Amino acid sequence: MNVYMVYKKYNKDFIAYAKSLTRNEDRAFDLVQEAYVSALEREDIFTNMNEYQIKGWFFRVIKNKNIDNIRKYSRILLYENDEIFNQIESFEEEIAINDLLDRLPEKNREVVYLRYKMLLNSREIGELLGIPDSTVRSRLSTSMKMLKNIL
């Protein structure tokens, strides 16, 4: 099965899946388009796959492209908003907060930063980091306990 046949048969399914991920029609079309570009670049891998494996490959590529886009967008936001979120009342407060955050393990520091400085919710953080929402909430809870113990 070549990419054109996949397009004719499954394009509506791919668009619907991408829309469920992005909740945005334009981004969904872009994701599916990126998946087709990837497929065209690697069309030779489809020769040993059956129809369902090919469809699964597309779904996985769409999901991974979405995660890549979220991460890229997040890095841009972090860069653009870094100054805004670091404006704390005083220099001493900034040093104290940064010192506290530096005492946390990297994975905990990351979720605290994204939650309280970037104001993302646990679902958005989970999508960004590729972890379940429940893991985000657990890390936040653990981080808060760690910070209380430090204080």
Secondary structure, 3 states (H helix, E strand, C coil): CCHHHHHHHHHHHHHHHHHHHHCCHHHHHHHHHHHHHHHHHCHHHHHHCCHHHHHHHHHHHHHHHHHHHHHHHHHHHHHHHHHHHCCCCCHHHHHHHHHHHHCCCHHHHHHHHHHHHCCCCHHHHHHHHCCCHHHHHHHHHHHHHHHHHHC
